Each structure stands twice: as C-alpha cells, then as structure tokens.
Amino acid sequence: MSLRQRVIVSQHRPSMSRTTINLPGAARRTLKRRTLIASVLVSPFALLAQRRPVLELSVLSNGVIVVNGSLATLQDLDQRLAKLKEEQGVVWYYREDPASPPTPQSTEALKLVLKYELPLSFSTKDDFSDYIDQEGKSRPRRK
C-alpha cells in the first residue's frame, strides 16, 4: 500500500485515524520541517495572545505613588489592583532610592499587591526597562 493510499484509508476509517503511519526518511524529514515552520510562525502569535495586563507601580522617595504614569492614592491603587486581579494581570514595581528605608506608602502599596496575590516584578529603573531576576541581577525587559 502506498503512502497516499494509507493516508486516504486513514481519513475514511475513523478507527484508523490514530494509527501511526510509517513514513520513509525523506517524507518524515519533510513533515518535521513543516511542523517546525508552523510552530515558529504560530508561537509569536500565541505569546501575544497570552500577554497579561501590566500595572506599573512607582513609589517615590517622598512617598508619592504613581500608577501607570499618573498620581494615585492608596485607595486608587486598591481599586486598580482589584480590577487587575480580575484581568489576571501583573504588577511591575519600582521604588525610588531603594537604599533608604521604605516609606509607609511603599510598605502599604506592597501590602495591597500581596493582598490581591498578584505576580510582582521588581525594576531598578523608573521606566521599567529592566527587571530583577531570581539571582538578584538586573536584566533588560522585553516590552
């Protein structure tokens, strides 16, 4: 039975639809190549579809809270985090002058993030162009 006949038979017989077909070497390589090309073309689109909403949270050294570039109060932050939790988003966090003791506002802001159990990514730059990895090293962020 030729390869074409085996494929046609498997399409017409539901019981054979899961049957493994032994392909010659060249056909197997072609199939693998086409599968690889298809996965490369589809993968970036799948990643874009999985992109999560981001809330950029900055706490300045004087205690001012900035959310997505706008001034915010702790109550505003609480409401935005509740909405972000529903959207399954992530928080990018930056604190100005991290060597100094944290302000009460920065502590309360982090408590709110923990309250909603949101994923949290720390940044050392106020434009959120980096993140801190598991080893504590700054890495460039791909936005």
Number of C-alpha atoms within 10 A of each C-alpha: 6 7 13 9 10 14 13 11 14 17 13 10 10 10 9 14 13 10 10 8 12 10 11 9 9 9 12 12 12 11 13 12 12 12 12 12 11 11 12 11 11 11 11 11 10 11 10 9 9 9 10 14 13 16 19 20 27 28 25 19 17 13 16 15 22 17 18 12 12 10 13 17 13 15 11 12 20 17 12 14 23 16 13 19 18 9 12 13 17 21 20 19 24 23 21 17 13 12 7 8 9 17 16 10 18 25 12 12 22 14 12 19 21 13 12 15 12 17 14 16 16 18 24 19 15 16 11 20 14 20 21 15 13 7 6 9 10 16 13 12 11 8 6
